[in-house]
Amino acid sequence: MRAVVLGYHTMGCLGFEALRRHGFEVPAVFTHRDDPHEEIWWDSLAERAERAGSAVHYPEKGEVGTPGFAAAVATYRPDFLFSFYFRFMLPEAVLAVAPRGALNLHGSLLPRYRGRAPVNWVLVEGERETGVTLHYMVAKPDAGAIVDQERVEIAFEDTALTLYRKLEPAAVRLLDRALPRLAAGTAEARPMDLAAGCYRGGRKPADGRIDWSLPARRIYDLVRAVTHPYPGAFTEAGAERLLVWWALPVPAREGDPPAAPGTIVELNSRELLVATGDGLLALHRCQLEGGEEGDAPAIARSRGLAVGKRLGEGREAP
């Protein structure tokens, strides 16, 4: 049984190893070169594949839609194609190369959170559960029949990174169940009900801007969705941008005077308490743009951010 892998990231490595563990020959891997402007915190599929003796290719985005790319994949005579966190959409001409099917591993419980950055989106939107899904690829993104899923609980303290680390073993469990069935031709697939799900696009650093009128829990969900190794949530502190790397929601306290969202209501030795649309947000780790990351109270004092000052006012985010 021959399979060509189109992948990237640690998930690409896990998928590649799972195929080999279940007896699939993987003659070639199509992957991405690391972006020097991106923080690389994952394992290299290219290195893993080269060590195993698989041919490694680095197609550019515009190349994937050409007849030449489909022909290049076809030269490896794959029975299956597997996409493990590959960043480009594959056209139908490529999907048709594999007679046994082209499958994708997606980081959510499809049909919910089809599209980009599902690990970040489920946190932004306050979900309590997510997972991984193996499904057949069709022309529409993340819309083909579902072969198998594995559920993962989202804990209150999870960040995008810790959640991703939970999805990795879930993906291994899923593939260890599904790959033998696919190889044997006994895997069953159920149609995906797109009406029961949702689609989300890619996220940009500018999407990390804090809206202080939201409840503290919603802002916390944003902070943990985009904290390290992602670009971070941010607000304006006067003319400067303040990155918020960690914060926690705090219930509104009886006796506190009403304060407009974004107003600093307390500065103590441990945290900077800021009013939100509902409750308070305790800022713990912050960073002024271009400066060093540090404790929020120390950074606030260094810039004269005192009780009564209001965050989120100043320059407009790009």
N, C-alpha and C positions, 0 to 999 in steps of 0.2 A: 504494500500500500504506500503510495507516494503522496506527499503533501508539500506544497509550497507555502511558506509563511510570509505574510506581509505584516510587519510588526515593529514595535518600538517599546522602550520602557522596560521596567522589571516584569510587567505582565507579558511582554513579548518573550522574555527569557523563560518565564514559567510555562507559557504555552509551548514554546519550542521544546523544552525538556519533557513536558508531558507527552508530546507526540512521540518523541524518541523512546520514552519509557513504555509506551504502548505499541511499539513495533512499527511505527510509521517511519519510512525513509524520508528525510527532508533534504533534497538535493540543493535547494536554494532558499535564501532569505532576502526579501526586499525591505529595506529599513530606511531610517533617516540619519543624516549627519547631525551631531549635536550642534545646537545654536549657541554661539559664544556669548550671546546676550541673555541666555536663559540659565537659571541656576539648575545644574544637573545633579539630581539627588537619587537617580535610579540606576539600575544595572544596565550594562551595554549588551544589547542583543547581538550587535555586530561581532563583538569579541567572543561571545558565547558560540555563535555559529561558526566563526573562523576556527576556533579550537576544535570544533566537531567535524570540520572538513566540508561544511556547506559553502556553496558560492554565496557571496554577499554583494548585493547591489544597492545603490543609493539613488533611486529615481527622483527627479525634480517634480514639483507639483504639475506643471504643464505637460510633462512627459506621460503621466499616467493615463491621460485620455486619448493618447495616440494609438493608431493600429500597431505601431512598432512595439509599444509596451506589452500589449496583449500577446503579440507574437513572441516576445522575449520570455514571458511567463510560460507560454505554451511549449517552448523548447524543452522544458523540464518534465513534460508529460505527467502533470499532477492528476491524481484521482480527486484530491480535495484541495481547496484553498482555505487557509485560515488567516483571518485578520485579528491580530492581538494588539490593540491600541495603535494601529496604523493611522496616521493623521489625514490621509487623503481618501476621498470617496473613490470607490472603484467603479468604473463604467460597466455596463452589462457585457460588453465584449470581453472584458477580463473575467467577469464572473462565469461566463460560458465556457471558459477554458477547461474547467474541472468537471468532468462528467458526473462525479458523485456529489458535487455540491460545493458551494462557497459559504463559509460560516464566519461569523464575527462574535468576539467576546466583548460584551458591553458592560460598563460599570454601573448598572442600575437594574432595578426590577422592571424590565420593559413590560408594557408599553410606557410606563412612567419614566420621565426624564430621558426621552430619546434626544439625540443630538450631542452637543459638546459639553465638556466639563461636568458630567453628572455628579461626581463626588463633591464638587464645590456647591453645585445647585441644591443638592438635598440638604446640605447644612444651612445655606442661605434661607431656604424655605421651611426650616424647622422640622424636617421629617424625623421620625423615630426609628425608621427601618429603611434599609436599602439592600443591595445585593449585586450579584453578577448574573448575566444572562448570556447563554449561547444560542444564537439564532442564525437562520439562513439569511444571506444578504440578497437584497433585491435592489432595483434601481433607486427606490426611495430610501432615505437613510433610516436605519434601525427600524425596519418595518416588516421584515420577513418572519416566517414561521419560527416559533420558539421550540428549541430542542430540550433545554433544561435551564433551571435557575437554582441559585443558592442564596438564601437570605442571610442578612447580617444586621444585628441590632446596632443602632446609633446611640452611644452613651452621651450624657449631658456634657462630659468633658472632652469628647472627641473633637479633634481638629481634622482638616482635610488630610493631613499626613497620617495621623493615627487611623483614620477611617480607611485610607488607602491600604495601610498595612493590614487591616482586617480583611479587606477584599482579596488580598493575595492568597492566603490559605483557602478562602472560600472558592476562588477560581480553580485552585488545584483540586479540591474535592469535586467540584463540578466536572472538570475535565476527566478526572479519573473515573467518573461514572459514565460520562457521555462518549468518550473516545472509543472504548471497546464496542459500544452499541453502534456507533457510526461505522466502524470498520467491518462489523458483522452484517451491516445492513438492517439492523433491527431497531434503530433509533426512530422513535415516533416524534412528530412535530405537530404542534397545534397552531392554528392561525393566530396572528397578533391582532387584537382588537384595538386599533389605533384610537377609536373614540373614547376608550377607557383610560388613555394616557395623556401625556403632554410632551411638548417639544421645547427644548431650551437651546439657545445659540451659545457661541463662545463667549467667554468673559474677558474683559479688558481691565487693565489696572485702574482706569477711571471708574469702573463699576464698584470700586472699594470705598467710594465717598460715603461718609456717615450722614444719615438723615436723623438729626436728633429729635425730630418730632415723632419718630417711631417708638414703640415700647422698648424698654431696656433689653428684654429677651430677644427681640428681633435684631437689635444692634449687636448683641453678643453673638447671635448666629452668623452675622456677617463677619465679625472679627475672627471667629474660629474657622470660618470657611476660607479665609484668604490670608491667615497668618502664615509664618514661615512654613514651607519654602516658597510661598506665593507672595505677590507684591504687597499685600497688607491693606488693612482698612485705614482711612485717613480722614482728617478734618482740618479746618483752618484754625490756626492760633494767631490771630492778628494777620500779619503779612506772610507768615510762614506756614508751611504744611507740616502737620503733626501726624506721624504714622502711629497707629495704635496696634501694637503687636499682641497685647493680652489685656483683657478686661473681663469683668464678671458682673452680671445683673444683681442689683440689690433692691429689695422692696422699698417702696416709699415709706418714710419714717413718720410716725405720728408727731406732730408738733413742728415739723419743718415748714417754713413759710413757702408758699407757692413760688416757683421759679420757672422762667421760660426755658424750653428745651435748649440744651447746650450750655446752660449756666453752671459754672463751678459753684457747688454748694458747700464743699468741705475739702480742705487740703490737710492731710495728716502725714504721719511718718511712713505710712504703708501704701496709701492710695490717694487718687484724685477722684472725688465723687462729683459726677456731672448729672444734671437733671435731663430727663428724656420725656417723651410723650407719655410714658407710664412707668414710674419707678426711676431708680438711679442706676447709672453705670459706673462701676469702680474701675478706673484705669490703673493698670499695674505696670506694664512695660510699654514704653513709647520711644519715639525717635523723631527729632526734628530733621526735616529733609537735609541731607548733606552732613548731618552730625552722627554721633555715636548713639546706639540704642542704650537705654538705661531705665532706672526706676522712674515712674511717672512723677512722683512728688519732686524729686530732684530736678528733673527737666522743667517742671512747671515753675519752680522757684528761680531757676536760672534765667527764665524769660519773663518774670514778673506776672505769671498767671496766678492771680489770687482769687479768693472767694468773691463772687459777683461778676467776674469776667465771663465772657460768653464765647464758647468755641463754635466753629462753623460759620463765623462771620469773617469777612476779609476777602481775599482774592477768590475769584471763581475757579473751580476745578476745570481742567481742560476737557 
